[in-house]
Amino acid sequence: MKVNPLGIEGAWEFVPQQFGDARGLFLEWYKAERMAEAVGHPLNLKQGNLSVSSAGVVRGIHFADVPPGQAKYVTCVRGAVLDIIVDVRVGSPTFGKWEAVRLDDKDRKAVYLSEGLGHGFCALTDDATVTYLCSEGYAPERERTVYPLDPEIGIEWPVDGEPELSAKDAQGPTLAQAREAGILPVYEECVAFRASLAERG
């Protein structure tokens, strides 16, 4: 498995090696030791999620309060999505920047994003099926959203017209509003939290 750090600190792309023959194929889509080696600590797996979306649906941008935040290891097992990572950590050198990775059932890549980073994706095909492993379980009181169409962030969603959003995402604050409200993670606190995870091993 090849691991590539992304341009936003705390995010990585994982590219598995696929073994195929006349019967089909096999791959390791998640390997705990390889991930821990890349990110500096193991994933403390608490929950596994799966979502199915129609083409043009946008989910996100979601993040959780740090600590404990919610790290995610994400892949697409059917169809294709454009996976988006947004740096919403106040004080980060790349605050407000975003990065995209295509996840699909051909290359079968995965992305890992650390606690405090914002996450979303756009379904490029019908029945796009995304599965992700999470370091913490769902806790509504700690879950946050930033409006995915915020022009300040400027994500280039690959849809014709307006993407389909949930009511919660459509009503989410802009990045500036979220910062003013004091609900964004702080970069130094996120880094310190990750360091404590590394110390625990």
C-alpha positions as CSV (number, residue, x, y, z in Angstrom):
1,M,0.0,0.0,0.0
2,K,1.4,3.4,-1.0
3,V,0.8,6.4,1.2
4,N,0.9,10.0,0.0
5,P,0.6,13.0,2.3
6,L,-1.8,15.6,1.0
7,G,-1.2,19.3,0.8
8,I,-3.2,19.8,4.0
9,E,-1.3,18.7,7.1
10,G,-3.0,15.8,8.8
11,A,-4.5,14.3,5.7
12,W,-3.2,11.3,3.6
13,E,-4.1,9.4,0.5
14,F,-3.8,5.6,0.6
15,V,-3.4,3.7,-2.7
16,P,-3.8,-0.1,-2.3
17,Q,-2.1,-2.7,-4.5
18,Q,-4.8,-4.8,-6.3
19,F,-4.3,-8.4,-7.2
20,G,-6.6,-9.6,-10.0
21,D,-7.2,-12.7,-12.1
22,A,-10.1,-14.3,-14.0
23,R,-12.0,-14.8,-10.7
24,G,-11.9,-11.1,-9.7
25,L,-9.6,-9.2,-7.5
26,F,-8.3,-8.8,-3.9
27,L,-6.8,-5.9,-2.0
28,E,-6.2,-4.6,1.5
29,W,-8.2,-1.4,1.7
30,Y,-7.1,-0.8,5.3
31,K,-4.0,-1.9,7.2
32,A,-3.6,-0.7,10.8
33,E,0.2,-1.0,10.9
34,R,0.7,0.9,7.7
35,M,-1.7,3.7,8.7
36,A,-0.1,4.1,12.1
37,E,3.3,4.3,10.5
38,A,2.1,7.0,8.2
39,V,0.1,9.2,10.6
40,G,2.1,8.5,13.8
41,H,-0.5,6.6,15.8
42,P,-3.1,3.9,15.4
43,L,-6.7,4.5,14.5
44,N,-8.8,4.0,17.6
45,L,-11.7,2.5,15.8
46,K,-15.1,3.3,17.4
47,Q,-17.6,3.3,14.5
48,G,-18.0,2.2,10.9
49,N,-20.4,4.1,8.6
50,L,-21.7,3.6,5.1
51,S,-23.7,6.0,2.9
52,V,-25.3,5.7,-0.5
53,S,-25.8,8.8,-2.6
54,S,-27.3,9.7,-6.0
55,A,-25.2,11.6,-8.5
56,G,-25.0,15.3,-7.7
57,V,-25.5,14.8,-4.0
58,V,-23.1,16.7,-1.8
59,R,-22.5,15.7,1.8
60,G,-20.6,18.0,4.2
61,I,-18.6,19.9,5.2
62,H,-18.6,18.1,8.5
63,F,-16.2,18.1,11.5
64,A,-16.4,17.5,15.3
65,D,-15.2,19.4,18.3
66,V,-11.6,18.6,19.4
67,P,-11.0,17.0,21.7
68,P,-11.9,14.3,20.9
69,G,-12.8,15.2,17.3
70,Q,-13.4,12.4,14.8
71,A,-10.7,11.1,12.5
72,K,-11.9,9.3,9.4
73,Y,-10.6,6.7,7.0
74,V,-12.8,6.9,3.9
75,T,-13.1,4.8,0.7
76,C,-15.7,4.4,-2.0
77,V,-16.7,0.7,-2.7
78,R,-19.2,1.4,-5.5
79,G,-19.3,4.1,-8.1
80,A,-17.3,7.3,-7.6
81,V,-17.2,10.4,-5.4
82,L,-15.0,13.5,-5.3
83,D,-13.8,13.5,-1.7
84,I,-13.1,16.9,-0.2
85,I,-10.9,17.8,2.8
86,V,-11.2,21.4,4.2
87,D,-8.8,22.9,6.7
88,V,-11.2,24.5,9.2
89,R,-8.5,24.7,12.0
90,V,-8.0,28.2,13.1
91,G,-4.3,29.1,13.1
92,S,-3.4,26.4,10.5
93,P,-1.0,27.5,7.7
94,T,-3.6,26.2,5.3
95,F,-6.7,27.5,7.0
96,G,-9.6,27.7,4.6
97,K,-7.9,25.6,1.9
98,W,-9.4,22.5,0.4
99,E,-8.1,19.4,-1.4
100,A,-9.9,16.8,-3.5
101,V,-9.3,13.2,-4.1
102,R,-11.3,11.0,-6.4
103,L,-12.4,7.8,-4.7
104,D,-13.9,5.1,-6.8
105,D,-14.3,1.4,-7.4
106,K,-11.5,1.3,-9.9
107,D,-8.4,2.7,-8.2
108,R,-10.0,1.9,-4.7
109,K,-8.0,4.7,-3.0
110,A,-8.8,5.8,0.6
111,V,-8.1,9.0,2.4
112,Y,-7.4,9.6,6.1
113,L,-8.2,12.9,7.7
114,S,-7.1,13.8,11.3
115,E,-9.3,15.2,14.0
116,G,-10.3,18.8,13.3
117,L,-10.4,18.7,9.5
118,G,-13.6,19.2,7.6
119,H,-14.9,16.5,5.3
120,G,-17.4,16.2,2.5
121,F,-17.9,14.6,-0.8
122,C,-19.9,14.8,-4.0
123,A,-21.4,11.7,-5.6
124,L,-20.2,11.4,-9.2
125,T,-22.4,8.4,-10.0
126,D,-25.7,7.0,-8.8
127,D,-25.5,4.6,-5.9
128,A,-22.1,5.9,-4.9
129,T,-21.3,4.0,-1.8
130,V,-18.9,5.4,0.7
131,T,-17.7,3.6,3.8
132,Y,-15.6,5.1,6.5
133,L,-14.0,4.1,9.8
134,C,-14.2,6.6,12.6
135,S,-12.1,7.2,15.7
136,E,-15.2,8.3,17.7
137,G,-18.8,7.4,17.6
138,Y,-21.5,9.9,16.4
139,A,-22.2,12.5,19.1
140,P,-24.7,15.1,17.9
141,E,-23.7,17.6,20.6
142,R,-20.1,17.7,19.1
143,E,-21.0,17.6,15.4
144,R,-20.5,20.7,13.3
145,T,-21.2,21.8,9.8
146,V,-19.8,24.5,7.5
147,Y,-21.8,25.5,4.4
148,P,-20.4,23.5,1.5
149,L,-21.1,26.2,-1.1
150,D,-19.4,29.0,0.9
151,P,-17.7,31.2,-1.7
152,E,-14.8,32.0,0.7
153,I,-13.8,28.3,0.6
154,G,-14.6,28.1,-3.1
155,I,-14.9,24.3,-3.6
156,E,-15.3,23.4,-7.2
157,W,-18.1,20.9,-6.9
158,P,-18.4,18.8,-10.1
159,V,-22.2,19.2,-10.6
160,D,-24.4,20.9,-13.2
161,G,-26.4,23.6,-11.4
162,E,-27.0,23.4,-7.7
163,P,-25.9,20.3,-5.8
164,E,-28.5,18.4,-3.7
165,L,-27.8,19.1,0.0
166,S,-29.4,18.0,3.3
167,A,-31.4,20.7,5.2
168,K,-28.7,20.7,7.8
169,D,-25.9,21.3,5.4
170,A,-27.8,23.9,3.4
171,Q,-28.3,25.9,6.6
172,G,-24.8,25.5,7.8
173,P,-22.8,28.7,8.7
174,T,-20.1,30.0,6.4
175,L,-16.5,29.6,7.5
176,A,-16.4,33.2,8.6
177,Q,-19.6,32.8,10.6
178,A,-18.4,29.6,12.2
179,R,-15.1,31.3,13.2
180,E,-16.9,34.3,14.6
181,A,-19.2,31.9,16.6
182,G,-16.1,30.1,18.0
183,I,-17.1,26.7,16.9
184,L,-14.0,25.9,14.7
185,P,-11.2,23.7,16.0
186,V,-7.9,25.4,16.9
187,Y,-4.9,24.1,15.0
188,E,-2.5,24.0,18.0
189,E,-5.1,22.0,20.0
190,C,-5.5,19.5,17.2
191,V,-1.8,19.0,16.9
192,A,-1.5,18.6,20.7
193,F,-4.3,16.1,20.7
194,R,-2.7,14.0,18.0
195,A,0.6,14.1,19.9
196,S,-1.1,12.7,22.9
197,L,-2.5,9.9,20.7
198,A,1.0,9.1,19.5
199,E,2.3,9.0,23.1
200,R,-0.4,6.5,24.0
201,G,0.5,4.4,21.0
